[in-house]
Structure formats: structure tokens, C-alpha cells
């Protein structure tokens, strides 16, 4: 899978699924940063540095978005235990 296809999959997955609360707007950047960090581990030289710097900027962007626009956590389905 190439990076473009992976980013398309992340974009599709980060959309709002039917019947579920919307995913936070910063989720795409967080997932992209994780992918770029993993890709940088397998790269060498200048390419490794470049990928890692992009990942760092994305992480910083996520931290800023979360700080400026905190999102409530979605409700948790708690199983009912019958005795």
C-alpha cells in the first residue's frame, strides 16, 4: 500500500460513521503522525529526518487543536450484568 492510498483510508475512516458520535477533527493528524513516525524508522538519512519532522509538526498540530477545542469523550456502552 502506498502512502497516498493509506492517507485516503485514514480520511475515509476519520469521517463520521452513521449512528455514532463524530470523531474528533484532529484524529486524522494524529493517525498520520503515527504512520509517518513508523515510516521514518525504516527510512535513512535525509528522508528519515524529513519524515520525522513532518510527524513532529503533525503531533504539535494535534496538541494545539486538542488544547483549543477539547472534545467530549463519546459515551461508553456499559454492559448490564444480571444476577
N, C-alpha and C positions, 0 to 999 in steps of 0.2 A: 504494500500500500504506500502510495506516495504522500507527501505532506499535504498537498492540495486536497486529495480525497479525504485525508484524516480531518483536515480543518472543516470540510463540508459536513462530515459526520458529526463533528463537535457542534457546528452551527445548528444542524437538524436536531440533535439531542438536547440542546440548550433551549429549544423553543418550549412553549407551554403545552404540555400534553393535555388532551381532553379530560376534563373532570378532576384535574389535580391543581394544586396551587401553583402559580407561576414560579419558575426557577429564578434565582437572583440574577440581576443583569451582569454581575461580574463573574459568573460561573464560566463563561467562555474563556475569558482571560486567564482564569486560574487553571483550567484544564490545558490551555495552550502552553502556559508556562511550564507545567509539569512535562508535557510532551517535548518541548524544546530543551529542557534540562536533561532529559533522558537521551535525546539525540546528540546533545553536546558531549555527553560522556563517551559516545562512540566516534566522535569526530577527532581531528587532530589539528594542531597548530592554530592558525588564524581563524579557521572555520569554527573550531571549538569555542574560542574566545567570543566570536561574534554571536553564536547561538546562545551562549550563556548570558551575554549582555542583554540580548533581546528578552530572554526569560526573566532576568532581573527587573527589567523595565515593566514587564507584564505583572510580576509579583507586586511591584511598587504601585502599579495602577490599581490592582485588586485591593491592596491595603487602603489606598486613598478612597476608593469607591465604597468600601465597607464602612470606613470611618465617617464619611459624609452622608451615607444613605444606608443606615443599618436596616436589615430586613428581618422581619419576624420569622421565627422558625415555623415550618409547616406543622400542622397538628400531627401528633403521633397516635397511630392506632394501637390502643392498649387492649390486649386480649382479655376477655372476660373469663375468669376461672370459676367454673361452677363446682360446688362441693356436693 
